[in-house]
Amino acid sequence: MQSMKFRPKRMIATAAALSAALLFTGCSPTISPTGASGSGSANGKTIGIAVADQKSLFYVAAVDGMEQAADEAGYKLVTLSANNNSGQQVNQVQDLITQQVDVIIFIAQDATSAAAGVKLANDAGIPIIAVDQKPESGKGKLATYIATDSVAAAEKLCTWMFDQFGGAGDIAILQGPLGSTAELQRSEGCANALANYPDVTVVAQESAGWDETKAFTAAQNILTANPDLKAIFGESDAMALGAAKAAQQEGRTGLVFVGIDGFPTMFTAVADGLTQATMAQQPYLMGQLSVQDAVKIAEGNGGDIPELQYQDTVLVTGENVADNDPAKFYGPDFK
């Protein structure tokens, strides 16, 4: 595998800084967009980005894709990261509205913040594009929704996982934040696969919040309580990695660990045999597409944009990992 090189990231403005600016300027709408990137369009239009965090490789890659597309189109971005705080992120959407951006691209922390953020944008008459996460139950109006078909991805991945141990035995599932779009869809997809494998039993199911450290701790307890466990499905790569490392520390061998994301670190783990598979998403492409659509909307040409835009995933296993380059999914910085 190639080593990964990361360029220094752009400055990400925080809600705290913007809130302070609002406080000391009497809620003036002329806040300096310190998170801006790009040279600005000829007509001065701006795209606002509200992203859950800039630690997850998925979100980093998505914003990288947004920056590339904005630079190409000559548009300015104002990018705000919420550091996985849903309340802070809702405030950031309000900050973008105050700054009078023309379009908002929203990668929400969870379904609750998604619903609240979309409502704020709708009330302000600002078009909003959702990436990865969306309000549940159809709450709010989106210009478009760009995401992975997580139901199909999880069903395919779990089916592959069951076949690795003969379609009979005990498994555990490490879930994302309960109620989030990806958690709901990935749980549904694996449940669809389970319906075709009556001899596979879920003996443990726990939320580890997409986090590797939390997954490590959860997996330790699951492994101790289930000596005959065959596999663990991590609904994200980070959780699959945490579970695999816990098993490695305990000297447990022969288990199957799979995840969804396609992180470069997961490619390495699959190549090394620590984990067995990942469903690789395309966050860099999603980021590019979201800005390309935002530009169309800002210029009055968004009438033909589809309501739903699912992006393909690729099942990466030990058999084909050498044939897949992480940069294809996560952009040129991940080499």
N, C-alpha and C positions, 0 to 999 in steps of 0.2 A: 504493500500500500504506500502511496505517496504521503509525505508528511504534510500537515496542514499549516498554512501560513495565513495569518490574519493581519489585515492592515489596521492602523489605529482607527477606531470608530469615530464618527462625527459626534459632536456634542449633542446630547439629548436634554432638552429642557424638562424640568420637573413641574408638577402641579404646584408644589410648595412655592417655588420661585415665582410662578405666575400669579398665584394667589396673593403673595406678598406684594407683587407689583400692583395688583388690583386694589389692595388695601390702601397703599400709599399714594395712589393716583386717583382716588375717589371713583374707582370702577371705570376709569377712562377706557374707551375701546381702542386706544392707540398704543397697545402693548408692543414692544419690540420683539419680533419673532426670533428669539435667540436660538431656537432649534431649527432655523431655516437652512435649507440647502438648495442648490441649483441657482441659476443666474436670474431667474424670474422671466416670465413670459412678456412678450411685447405689449400685451394689454394689461399687465400687472396682476393677473389672476394667480391665486395661491391655493394649494391643496393642503389640507390639514390631515395629519396622521395621529391617531390615538392608538397606541400599541400596549398590550398588557405588560410586557417587559422587554428588556434588551439583554437578557442573560441566556434565555433559551435559544439554541441554535436555529430553531425554526423561525422565531421572530426576527432574529438578527438577519437571517437570509432573506426573509420577506422584505424587510426594510432596505436591505441592499438592492434588491430587485426594484423597489420603488424609486430609490435614488437614481439607479441607472436609467430607468424610463423617464424620470423627471428631467434629468440632465439632457437626454436625447431630445425631449420635447421643448426644452427651454423653460420649464416651469419651476416655480419655487415651492419647496415643501416646508411645513412647520411640523416637526416630529416631536411628540410627547410620549414618554414612557412612564407607565404607572407603577412599575416595580411590584407587580402582582397584587395591587391594592385596588379592589373594585370600586370602592367609594372615591378614591383619588382619581380613578379613571373617568368616572362620571363628571367630576369637577373639571377634568381636562377637556372633555368634550364641550363643556360650557365655556371654557377658556378659548377654544378654537372658534366657537360661535361669536364670542366677544370680539375676537380678532377679525371677524367677518371674512373668513376663508370662503372660497367659492364651492368647494366640495370637501367632504370629510371621508377618509378611509379609516375604518374602525376594526381593529383586531381586539375584541373584547376579552376581558379576564374570565367572565362567566356569563351565563344566560341572564342573570339579574342586571349586571352592568350593561349588557347588550341592550336589554329592553329599555332601561333608563336613558342610555346614551342616544339610542335611535329616536326615542320620543322627543328628547331635547332638540335634536336636529330637525325632526319633522315639524315641531312647533315653530322653529326659527326659519323654516322654508329652505333649509340647506340640504341638497342631495347627499345621501350617505351610502357608502359602499361597505358591505361587511365582508371581511376575510376570515375564514376559519371558524369563527363563532357567530351565532346569530340569536336574536330573541326567539324563544320558544313560543309555540301556539300562535304564530303569525302576528305577534304584536309589533306594530310599527311598520312603516313602509320603507323598503330598501330600493335603491337604484339597481343593485344587483348583489348577488351573494356568490362569492368565489371560495371554493373549498375542495377538500378531498371527499369523495364518497366513502365516508368512514364505515358505513354499514357494510358495503361490498368489500372494502379492504379487510375489515376484521373477520368477516365470514370466510374469505379466501385464506387468510392467515391461520385462523383456528382450524380450518379443515386440513391444511397442510400439517399443522402441529399434531393433530390427532393421528394422522396417518403415520407419523414418525414413531409412535409407540404402539402401533397395531390397532388403534381405534378402541381401546378398552383400558380404563384405569382412572386414577384420581388426578385432578388438576386444581390449580389455584389461579385466581384472577386478581391482578392489581389494577384498580380503577383510577381514573383521573378524578378531578374535583366533581363530586356528585352533582348532577343536574346540568353540567356543562354540555354544550352540543356534542363535542367529540366523545365525552364519556358516555352519553346516552346512545350515540350511534354505534360506538365500538362495542358496548355491552350488547346492544341489539344484534349486531352482526355475529358476534360469537355465539349468542343464544340461537341464532338461526342455524349455525353450524352444529351446535349441540343437539338440535332436534333430529339431525340425521345420524347421530352417534349415541344411541341409548345406553351404551356400556361405558361412556365417559361421564364421570361424576365430578361436579364442582364441590370440593370439600372446604374451600376457604375463598372468601371474597372480601377485599378490603381496599379502601381508598388510600392512595399514597400521593395524591396531588401532583402527579407528573414528576415527582422529585426522586432522585436516585438515593439520597440518604434515607428518606422516609421508607422507600421501597426496600432498602437493605435491612432496616430494622423489622419491617413487617414480614419480610421473607424469612428472617431468622426464626421468628415465632411460628410461622406457617410450617417451615421445614421440621422444626422440633416436634410439632403436634401431628405431623403427617409423614411418618417414615416411609410410606409406600408411594409418595407423590411421584407422578410421572413428568409433570410439566408445569410451567408458570407462564401465563399470558400477561405480559405487561402492556397496558393500553398505550404506553409510550415507550420509546427506546430507553429513556433514562431509567424508568422503573424496571424494565427487563434487565438492564445492566446491573442495577442495584441488587436484584434478586439473584442473578448469576454470580455476582461477587460474594453474596452471603453464602451460597451453596459451596463455592470454591473455598471459602474460609472454613466451612464446616466439614470439608472433605467429602461432600456429597457429589457423586458422579453419575453420569448416565441420564440426567434430566434434560429436558428440552426447554429453552428459554427463547421467547420471541417477543418482538415489540413492533410498534408502528411509528415511523418518522423517517428513517433512512439517514440518521445522523452519521457524519463521517466517523465518529468514534464507534458507532455500532457496526459500520462496515469493517473496521479493524477487529472488533470483537468477534464478528462472524468468521472473518478470515483466520483468526487465531483459535477458533473453536470454543471460545468462552460462551458465546450465544450462538443460536442456530439460524435465526432468520429475522428479517425486518421487512415491513412494507414501506418502501421509500416514497415519500411525498415530494411535491415540487414547490416549496415555498418561494424560491427565487422567481420562478415563473408566475406564481400567484401575485407576488408583489409587482412585477412588471405589468401584468394584465390589469391590476387594480388602478394603477396610475394611467395607463393607456385609456381605460374607460373613463376615469375622472377627467382627463383632458377632453375627451369627446363630449362629456356632459357639460363641462365649463364652456365649451365652444358651441353649444347648442346642437350637437350632432349625436346625442345619446339615445335617440329613439329606437335604434335597432339592437341595443345591448340586451342580451338574454337575461331573464330574471334569475336564473340559476346557472352557474358555470362550474361543474365538477371537473376536477383535474385527475388524470390517471395516476395510479400508483404502480410500483414495480416490486414484485416479490424477489428479495435478494437473499440467497442462501449460500452455503459453502460451495455449491456447485457453480454459481455464476457471479460471485462477489468480485472476482478478478476482472470480469468483463464489464463492470459498472463503475463509473467514475463519480464520486460524491459531488464533484463540481457540476455535474449535469443537473443535479437536484437542488443544490445549495448555493450555486453560483461560483464565479471564478476565484473568490477569496478562499474557498475551501479546497485547497490543493495539497 
